Amino acid sequence: MSQKPIVSVAAKSLSGKSAKPSFKSLFLKSVAIILLALSLAGKATAEVTPLALKGADKSDILRVQKYLNGLVTLKSRFLQASSTGNFAEGTFYLSRPGKMRIEYDPPVQFLIVADGTWLIYHDKELDQITHLPLGMTPADILVQDNLSLLSGELIVTKIERGPGIIGITLVRKDDDGGQITLIFSDKPLQLKKWIVVDPQGIKTSVSLLSTQRDISFDPKIFNVKLKSGTWTPGDK
């Protein structure tokens, strides 16, 4: 799996070092980017067939929409797994609208932050920043204000139900073949997992564990600290 199209076409990166990253660093970096930013390198859009919504489908979509719009803050441990065989753990922070932090446990040396405008990837080993417009990534679905799942910008392609479980698969209308599936426990409705599939078919899942809602965060956790100081949008 190569992360070159994502970095060179879809994002800009900053680095004060010329050292080459290790294979492990490149591999884990590509998994992290896939998690929250489907490849934007392709110009052609795929044909997407919207799900023919029945009454129960629309009702569940609106319940999920209301739940997501009702989230203010959330903190959770997570387990990330990729179809390439990679696993990682860490802590997930959400502060709506706009803010998110995915902090991986050691020995993984990277951090993902949404600051309201950018989705920022920090390679701590290289002290390097890569960033993408937040609105062009699946992360935007979790952090945007007044989310609408029936607006036409997002297309529902599948709804799955199991005992106490609801899963909704979404694509953007101008997407190039990737998708995100949000999985919720039911009664009460609670986000439990998301699965991102990139245009090459690589699947990355994130399972949330021990979730806490409506807690206070230090706003500084949504800043990115470089060895040279705090990264700001002006550094782009």
N, C-alpha and C positions, 0 to 999 in steps of 0.2 A: 504494500500500500504506500503511495507517495503523497506527501502533503504539499508538494511544489505548486500544483494549480491553485490551491487554497491561499497560500502565502503570496505568490507572485501576481495572481490575477485578482483575488477577492480581498486582499488585505495589504496593509503597509506594515513594515517592521522597522524597528529602531535597534541598533546595537552599537556599542562602543568597542566591541571585540571582534577579532578576526578568527578566533579559534573555531574549529569545526565541531559541531555537536556530535555526540556519540550516536551510534545506531539506536541504542535504547531511548535516548532523548528524542530522536526524530520519530521513532515508533510511537512513543507515548504522546508526543505532541500531536501527531496526526489523529490519534484516538480522541484526544481532548477537543480538538477543533471539530471533528465529526460530531461529537456529542452535542455541540451547540451551534454549529454553523455548517449546514449542508453545502457541498461544493457549489460555488457560484461561477465556476469556470465555463460551464456550458452556456452557449447563447440560445440554443433552440429550446423551446418549451415542450414538455411532453403532453400528450392528450390525456386529460383527466376526466373520468366519468364520475360526476357527483352521485352520491347515494340517493335513491328515490326515498325520501323521508316519509315515514308513516307517522301517525299521531304520537305514538309512544316514543319514536325517535326524536321528534322535535321537542317533546317534553323533557327528555333526558338531556338533550343538547342545551336547552335553556337552563336546566338545573345546574349543569356543569359550568355554564357561563356565569350564572349568578354566584356560584361557589368561588370561582376564580376571581371575579370582580370584588368579592367580599374579603379576599385575603389582604391583610395589611402587612404583617410580618410573619415569617415562618423560619424555623431553624430545625435542621434534621441531620442525623448521620446518613451516609449513603454508601451503597455498594455499586460500583460500576463494572460492567462486564461487556466485552466486545466479542463478536463472532469470530474475530481473529485470534481469540484465546487470551486476551489481556484482561487483567482484573486490577481494580484499585479501590481504595476506600477514602473517605474524607468527611467533611462537614459542609453542608449546604445552607446558605443564608439567603432569604428573600425579603425584600422590602419594597412593596408596591406603592406607587408606580416607579418602574425604571431600574431598580437596583437589585443586584444579585451577586453573590460571591460563592464560588466553588473552590474550596480549599482542600487539597489532597494531603493525605498523611504521608510522612516520610516512608520510604526514600524517594518518592516521586517529588520532583523539584519544579513543579509549576502551579500556577494559580490562574483562575478565570474570574474576571469581574465584569459585571455590567454596571456602568455608571450613569445610565439614563440616556446616553447618546451612543456610546461605543460598547462593543463586546471586546474586552481586553484580555489577551493571553500574556502572562508573564513567565518566561523561562528563567527561573531563579539561577540555574547553573550558569547560563550565559549572560544573565542580567539583560535580557532582550525582551522587547515588547512587540507583539503583533496585535493589530486591532482591525475590527470590521464594524461597519454601521450596524447598530443593534437591530434596527428595523428590518434588516435583510437576513436575520437569523431566526431559527426556531425559538431561541431564548425569548424573543419579543412576545411570543404567545403567553409566556408566564408572567411577564413584567409590565405589559402595556396597560395603560389606563383605559377604562371603558371598553374592554375586549368584547367584540361581537363575533360569534362563531357562525353567524348566518348572514354576514355582510356581503359575501361574494368575494372578498379578498382571500378568505380561507374557504376551502372546499372540504366538506366531510365526505370521505370515501368509504368509511366502514364504521359500524357500531357493533360491538360485541358485548354480550352479557353472559355472566356465569353466576353461580351462587354468591351473592353479595358483591359482585364485581361488575363494573362498567368500563369498557374501553372505547375510545373515540380516536379514529385515525384522520389526520388532517394533512392537507397539502396547500401550498400557496397557489393561486391561480396562474402565476407566472413562473412557477417552479420548473426545474429541469430534471425532475425525476425522483427527488427525495421526499420523505414523509416523516411525520412524527405521530406517535400514538401515545395518548395520555390515558393512564389506567387509574381508576378510582375504586376505593371500597365504597359500598353503598350503605346507607342507613346506620350512621350518618355518612354523608358524602365526604370523602377525604382523598386527596392526591396521594397515591402510593408509588407510582412508577411512571417513567416515560421511556419510550424506545424511539430512537432515531435511526432511520435507514437512509443511507446516502445513495446518490445515483448509481454507484457501482454495486449496490446491494449489501454493503457492509453494515451490520447492525450493532448499535451500541445502546445498552439499556442502563438505566439508573434507578435503583430501588431505594426509596426513602425509609429510614428506620428511626423509631423514637422521635416522632415529629412533635414540635412545640409551636403553638400559634400565639400571636399577639404578645410578643415579648419585645423588650427594648434592646436596640443595638446602638453601639457607638457608630455614628455616621462615618468615622474614619476607616471602618473596615471595608468601605467601598472605594477607597483610594488604593492606588498601587504604588508601593515603595520600591524605588530603584536604589542602587548603591549611591547614585549621584543625586538622589532626592526623590520627591513625589512626582510621578508622571501626571501630566495634565493634558487636556485635549489640544492645547497649543503646541505640544511636542510632536503632533502628528506630521 
